[in-house]
Amino acid sequence: MNGQWIGDSSGTISGFAMLNLDLGNESYEGRLTLVNDKLLEKVSVVAQAKINKNKLDISTGKFVGEIFDFLPINIEKRRVGKWKEFTKISDDQIPKTGEVSGCLGGEGISGRWTINKCYEGEFKLKYYSSKRPSCYPSTKISSWEEFKNNVLKDSQYQKHIFRGQTKQWRLRTLFHRTGRADLNRYTKEDIPILYRYLSAFPNCRFDLSKKGELGALLALAQHHGYPTPLLDWTHSPYVAAYFAYADLKKEECNNDEFVRILIFDVDSWVKKKKYSSSLTAPLPTFTYLEPLSIGNNRMLPQQSVTMFSNIDDIESYIMFCEGNDKLKYLRIYDLPVRERTTVMRDLDYMGITASSLFPGLDGTCRALKEKYF
């Protein structure tokens, strides 16, 4: 049951429902969100949910769990991404305990929830975590020259951001690729440990009470392989092309496989969509960020930006938003791997090499290896 589940709730709290569960030794535990359709008139809540493994019947899919640590929240109607603790409710009105029961079947769960025996409702949720290949429509490009001459001519600086991938991977953050889903736990347990260890390095001193420095910490960790809920992008299509091709082995580039370059209309997205950079945001978000480059000497040469998301299946979310907004936000192009030598030579002429993108000894040696071996 671990992963992300999204759907609807009916009853006392009628509207959006999301359940993020991590797998523990004895149970599945994570964050439950119930958001009322009438945002300003009725209470929405977030709470911890726990389902013991021994209360999950494998043969029938039936389960029973508990809900606790409730936090009533107020979500502003004009900016749905912005939320705060609900201040109109006294402590004695905050729910204390609750339970959830239901049935797991295929990629969906349904059942009932009760809180304090006076609030109750039903839920239907769909599994929103996916290890399947990319589902978003893509366009195959025959050559690097075609991509430069036909595709990039329609791209605009600052309006579009780019991402290069060696494979046709589905858009997922490194955090969600680990099988984790509960960012509330990540905030309370993982970030303090990450902060403590990185603080040992002289150029990695962060004040997490200051706006933007948590994003800088996560961006730095992300650039060094630590799982975060960030997805790396760049302002440069040529830097994206480098990341698409660089890790391919030269001797394996005579096949009919493809690399991938993604182009995202971030300007239209920011103008149209609500946003939230809070790791514990109660509603789904895919938010554009330009993190501070504290201790991160790779960010500027890579023209790096990032998107924060609490959503596991980002592609399905983008397609859903495109359908609602009647806009095309994402374009995906697949380029042949056999173009690697041409692309890397072209990028070298532009000064886009490992030594420029990864300042330091590792980048220099990597650039020399690319050029002479």
N, C-alpha and C positions, 0 to 999 in steps of 0.2 A: 504493500500500500504506500510505500514511500514515494515521494514525488509531489507534483503540483496538481491540484484538482480545482476546477473552476466551473461555476454554474449558477443556479438560482436557488433562492430560499423563499418560502411562503409562510404565512402565519403572522405572528406578532412583529417580526422583522421580515418584511417582504421586499426582496430585491436581489442584489448581487451577493454571491457567496464564493469564498476561496479558502482552500485548505492546503497548507504546505506542511508535509510530513517528512521528517528525517527518520532513518532506521537506527534504533538503539539496540542494546543487548536484550532487553526484555519487552520493548514496546516500540510502537510508532508514535512519535511525539512531534508537535509543531504548532503552527499558528493558524487559528481559525478567524476569518473575517466575515462578518454579516453586515451588509450596508443597506439601509433602508432606501427605497426609491424616493421618498419624501425627505431629502437630505436635511433640511433645516427644521422640519416639524417633528421628526421622530428620531429616536436614538439609534445610532449604529454602534457596533461593538467589535473589538478584537479580543481574543482570548487564547489561552493555551489549550490544546486538545491532546489527549493521550489515549491510545488504543493498545491495550496489552495483547501481546501475541497469543497468549493462552485463551483470550476471549475472541479470537478470530477462528471461525470454523472453516477450514480449508475446503471441505466437501461442499458446503452450501454457500460460502461467501458471507455468511452472517457475522456481524461484529457488534460489540458494545464498548463504549468508551466514556471517558469523563471530560468535562470542560471546566476550566478554572482560571484564576488570575485575569478576571475581566477588566477591560478598560473601555468605558463608553467614550465615543469620539464624535466630534463635530466636523463634517466635511463641508467646506465652503462651496456653495452652489456655482459661483462664477468661476472658480478655479479649483476644479475637482481634485487636482493633484495636491492641493494644500489642505492640511488637516491639523487638528489639535485636540487635546483632551477636552471632553465635554464639561464645561464649567457650570452648567445649569442644574447639575444633579448632585445631590448630597450623598455622603458616603453610605448612608443607610438605604439608598435607592440603587446602589451598584450591586448587580448580581454577585452571588458568592460561589454558587455551585451549579452544575448542570450535567447533563449526560447526552450522549449521542448514540444512536443505534441505527443499523441499516444493513444493506446487503451489497456486496461487491460482485460485479458481473462484467467480465470483459474489460472495456475501458471506461466504465461508468460505475458510480455508486449512487444509491438513493436510500433515503431513510428519514428519521425524525430526530429533532433536537428539542430538549426542554431545559429551561433555566429557572431555578428557584421554584419550580412546579407551577409557575404562573405565566411564564413566557414559553411559547412552544411554536413549532412549525415543522415543515418538511423541506427536504433539500434534494436536488438532483444535480450531480456534479459529473463532469467529464474529465478524464485523465489528460493533463496538459503538458506532461513531460514526454519527450519523444527522442528515441535513439535512431529513428528511421532517417534515410537520406533526405536531402533538401526537397521540400515540396513546392517551392516557389518556381514559377516558370522562368526559364533561362533561354538566352539566345546564343547559338554557337557562332563563333567568329573564325574565319579561315586562316587569318594571319595577323601578326603584330601590326603591320602597315595598315590593314583594314581597320583595326581597332583605333589606331591613332588618327587616321584620316576621316573615318566615318562616325565613330562613336564619340570620341573626345571633343569633336567640334561642337557638340550640343551641350557640353558640360560647362558650368560657370564656376569660377573661383568664389568661395565662401557660400555659394548656394548648394553645392554638392560636396559630399565627402565620399571617400573611397576606401575599399578594403580588399586586400589580396589574400587568397587562400590556395594552398597547394592542391586541395581536393574539393569536391562538391559537398562540403560539410553543411549541415543544417546550421542556421544561425543560433548559437547557444553560448552563453558565457561559460568561462572555465569553472565558475562556482557550480552552475547547474550540471555541467558535464561530469562532476564528481558523484552525482546522484543525490546531492543535498538540495533542499528546497526552502528551509526555514531561515530567512535572513534575520529574524529576531534573535535566534540562537547564535548566528554568525556574529551579530553585533555585540552580544554579551560575552561570548566565549572566545571567538577566534581573533577579533580585532585587538583586544587587549594583549594577547600573546604576540601577535604580529608587531604591534607597536613597541612592546618591550624589547624584542629581539632587534628590530631595525634601529632602535635608538642607540644601540652600541656603536653604530657607524657615525663618524663625525659629521658628515653632510646630510644625515637623515634624522634631524631633530624636528619633530612635529608638535604643534600645539593643537590638539584636537578640539579645543574649545573655540578656536577661531574658524570662521567661515572659510571653507575651501581647503583646509589642510587635511581633513579626512580623505577627500577626493585625491589630494596629492599623494598621500600615503598609499592608497589603493592603486593609483596609477603606477607608482614606482614598483610596488609589489607585483602588479600584473606584468610589467615589462621584464620582470625577472622570473616569471613562471608560476607565481603564487595564484591560487584560484580566487578570483574576485567576481562580483556581479557586474563587471565592466566588459564592454566589447570594443576592441581597438579599431580605430579608423584613422584616416589621414586626409589632409587637405590636398595631397598630391596624388594624381593617378599613377605617376611613375614610381613613387615610393610603394604604392599598392602593388604595382606590377613586380617590383623587386621581391616583395614578400610572397607573391604568388609563385615565382620561379626559383628563387635563390636556393631553397632546400632540396630541389630536385637533383638527383645524381646525373651527371652528364651522360654516362653510359646507358642510362635507362630512358632516354628521351627520344627514342626512335619508334615509339608505339603510337597508338591512336587515342591516348587519354588526353584529358584536358585539365587546365588550372582554371581558377575562377577569379574574376574581378567584379566587385559589387559597387554600384553607384547609388547613393542615397540622397534624395532631395531634402536635406535637413532644414533648409530655409522654409519650405512650405510646411514641413512637419512642425517646426517650432511655432509658426504662426497659427496653425490649426489646432494642435493638440494641447491638452493640459499636461502639466509636468510635475514631477517631484523628484528631488535628489535625496530624499530621506530613505535610508536602507530599510526602514520599517514602515514605509508607505502602505496604507491599507488597500489601495486600489492598484490594478496593473499599470505599469508605467514603462516607457522606453524614452529616456531623457538624455538630451544632448548636454555634454559637459566639456569644458576646456580647463582641465586641472592645472593647478600650479606645478611648476617643474622643480620643486624642492628636491635636491639630491638626485635629480633625474637628468643626466646630460644627454639622454637619447631623445627626449621629447621634442626639442626644437629642431634638430636636423631631420627628424622623421615627420615633422609637421603634424605631430600627433594630436588627435582629439579622441574622445571616447563617448560611448553611449552607456548609460546605466540602465539596467533592467532587473525587475523582480519577476519577470516572466520567463518561464523555461522555453516555451515554443514561440520565439520571437517572430518567425516567419508567418505563422498562422495569425498572430496578433496584427502584423502589418497588413496582411491580406484582408482581415476583418475591417481595419480602419480605412483601407483603400475603398472597400465596398461601401462603407458608410459615408465617406467624405467625397466619393466620386473623383478621387485624385490618384495619380500614380506616383508613389513615393520611392519605390525601389526598382532598380534595373540590374539584372544579373547577366554577365557575359562569360562564356566559357571559351578559353583560348587554347590551342593545341600545345602540348608539352614539347613537341618537336621544334617549336620556335624559341626554345630556351637560349641557345647560343646567340641568336639575333637580338633577342631582348636584352640579355645581360651585357652584350657589347654596346648596344645603344645606350643603356643606362650608365655604363662606365664612361662614355663620352660626355654624359650630362653631369658626371661627378657623383652619381648615386651608386655608392659601393658600400661594402660592409664597413670599411674604415670611416666613411662619412656618417653612416647611420648608427654605428656602434662605436663611438669614440673610445679609444683605449687600445691596449695590446691585443685583446681578443679580436676586435674588429679589424685591426691592421693585418694580423696573420690570416684572418678569414679572407680578406680582400686579395692578399698575395696568393693564397691557395687558388682562389677563383681565377686569377689572371694567368698563373704559370703552371698549373697542374690540371 
